[in-house]
Amino acid sequence: MLTDEQKKILLKLARDTIENYIIKGIIPKFESDDPAFTQKSGAFVTLHKRGELRGCIGIIESNIKLYETIIEMAIEAARNDPRFQPVNEYEMNDIDIEISVLTPPQKIQSLDDIELGRHGVIVKRGFTSGVFLPQVAKETGWTKEEFLRHLCRDKAGLPEEAFKDKNTQIYVFEAEIFGEKNS
């Protein structure tokens, strides 16, 4: 668990990274020996503009320090989410940032092991996969079956019933979610 101060530092790091990258083309320097920041952890950075999704990119598991993951994912969310045009400097006042720091994924044996709103879910079959963060369940209000159908079809490009197939692997993870709006 991150402290409120650590969360503020990571949110400021994400914002400073995006602004410096967009305006000056540089990535700001950041160093820390805080064990919370130097742990290797997956993370997502999500951008909202006036309440609407504006970019979201992340990595489930990372081989680099958490603060380095936040820097990389902040740039990716702002510049390289294929669903959106790159963020420009004039939008930054309207954008709020949310960070999700992830636990390592665990393979489940039964759909009963999924707790909507608590777990993020990954579906994998062969080289195809898709992921929904835990907050997707809260934002959509879907039932577990609707959630899994959308995950398979919309995120993984699989048939919507693929979650019922024994060749489909399902993993869950948890996330510590915090953002500028709630900090």
C-alpha positions in Angstrom: 0.0 0.0 0.0 1.2 3.4 -0.9 0.9 6.4 1.5 -1.0 9.5 0.4 2.3 11.3 0.0 3.7 8.6 -2.2 0.6 8.7 -4.4 0.9 12.5 -4.8 4.5 12.1 -5.8 3.6 9.5 -8.5 0.8 11.6 -9.8 3.0 14.6 -10.0 5.7 12.5 -11.7 3.1 11.3 -14.3 1.9 14.9 -15.0 5.4 16.4 -15.1 6.5 13.6 -17.5 3.6 14.2 -19.9 3.9 18.0 -19.8 7.7 18.0 -20.3 7.5 15.4 -23.0 4.8 17.2 -25.0 6.2 20.7 -24.6 9.9 20.2 -24.5 10.4 16.7 -25.9 12.3 15.7 -22.7 11.7 13.2 -20.0 12.3 14.7 -16.6 14.8 13.2 -14.3 13.5 11.4 -11.2 15.5 9.3 -8.7 14.3 7.7 -5.5 15.5 5.0 -3.2 12.0 4.7 -1.6 11.3 0.9 -1.7 7.7 1.7 -2.8 9.0 3.4 -5.9 11.9 1.0 -6.6 9.8 -2.2 -6.5 9.1 -3.9 -9.8 5.4 -3.6 -10.5 3.0 -3.4 -13.3 1.0 -0.2 -13.7 -1.5 1.6 -15.9 -1.8 5.4 -16.4 -5.2 6.5 -17.4 -6.1 10.0 -18.7 -9.5 11.6 -18.5 -10.6 14.8 -20.2 -13.6 16.4 -18.7 -14.6 12.9 -17.4 -14.2 11.1 -20.7 -11.4 8.6 -21.4 -8.5 10.3 -23.2 -5.8 7.6 -23.0 -4.9 4.5 -21.1 -1.8 2.4 -21.4 -0.2 0.0 -19.0 1.8 -3.1 -18.5 0.7 -6.0 -16.4 4.1 -7.0 -15.1 7.2 -5.0 -15.3 11.0 -5.6 -15.0 11.7 -2.0 -14.2 11.2 0.1 -11.1 7.6 1.4 -10.4 8.6 5.0 -11.0 10.2 4.1 -14.3 7.0 2.2 -15.3 4.9 5.3 -14.4 7.1 7.5 -16.6 6.9 5.1 -19.6 3.2 4.5 -19.3 2.4 8.2 -18.8 4.1 9.0 -22.2 2.4 6.0 -23.8 -1.1 7.0 -22.5 -0.6 10.6 -23.7 1.0 9.9 -27.0 0.5 6.4 -28.2 -2.9 5.1 -27.3 -4.1 4.0 -30.8 -7.7 4.9 -29.9 -6.9 8.6 -29.6 -4.9 11.4 -31.2 -1.9 12.3 -29.2 -2.5 14.7 -26.3 -1.3 18.3 -26.9 -0.2 20.9 -24.4 -3.4 22.9 -24.7 -5.4 20.0 -23.3 -3.4 19.4 -20.2 -5.5 21.8 -18.0 -8.6 19.7 -18.8 -6.9 16.3 -18.2 -6.8 14.4 -14.9 -4.5 11.5 -14.3 -5.3 8.2 -12.6 -2.7 5.5 -11.8 -3.3 1.8 -11.1 -0.5 -0.1 -9.5 -1.0 -3.8 -10.0 -0.4 -6.9 -8.0 1.1 -9.9 -10.0 -1.6 -11.8 -11.9 -2.8 -15.2 -10.5 -4.4 -17.9 -12.7 -7.9 -18.9 -11.6 -9.6 -22.3 -11.8 -13.2 -21.1 -11.6 -15.1 -18.0 -12.7 -16.4 -17.9 -9.1 -12.9 -16.7 -8.1 -13.5 -13.4 -9.9 -14.8 -10.6 -7.7 -16.0 -7.8 -9.9 -14.8 -4.4 -8.7 -11.9 -6.0 -6.8 -10.2 -7.9 -9.5 -8.8 -6.9 -12.8 -9.1 -9.8 -15.3 -6.9 -11.1 -18.1 -8.1 -13.6 -20.7 -5.5 -15.4 -22.8 -5.8 -17.9 -25.6 -2.7 -18.7 -27.6 -1.0 -15.4 -28.5 -4.2 -13.4 -28.0 -5.0 -11.6 -24.7 -7.1 -8.8 -23.3 -7.3 -7.0 -19.9 -9.8 -5.0 -18.0 -8.8 -3.1 -14.9 -10.8 -3.5 -11.7 -12.5 -0.2 -12.1 -14.1 -1.2 -15.5 -16.7 -3.3 -13.6 -17.7 -0.3 -11.4 -17.8 2.1 -14.4 -20.0 -0.2 -16.6 -22.2 -1.9 -14.1 -22.0 -5.1 -16.1 -22.7 -8.5 -14.7 -19.8 -10.9 -14.5 -20.9 -12.6 -17.8 -21.3 -9.3 -19.6 -17.9 -8.2 -18.3 -16.3 -11.4 -19.5 -18.0 -11.3 -22.9 -16.9 -7.7 -23.5 -13.4 -8.6 -22.4 -13.1 -11.5 -24.8 -14.7 -9.7 -27.8 -13.7 -6.1 -27.4 -10.3 -6.3 -25.8 -8.9 -9.7 -26.8 -10.6 -10.1 -30.2 -11.9 -13.5 -29.2 -15.4 -14.9 -29.6 -17.5 -13.5 -26.7 -18.0 -16.9 -25.2 -14.3 -17.7 -25.2 -14.1 -17.4 -21.4 -16.1 -20.7 -21.2 -13.5 -22.5 -23.4 -11.1 -24.8 -21.5 -8.3 -23.5 -23.8 -8.8 -19.9 -22.5 -6.7 -19.0 -19.4 -8.1 -16.5 -17.0 -6.0 -14.5 -14.5 -7.0 -12.0 -11.9 -5.0 -9.2 -10.2 -5.7 -6.4 -7.9 -4.9 -2.7 -8.3 -4.2 0.2 -6.0 -6.1 3.0 -7.9 -5.6 6.7 -7.2 -5.9 9.8 -9.1 -5.7 13.6 -9.1 -9.5 13.9 -8.6 -9.4 11.9 -5.4 -6.0 12.9 -4.0 
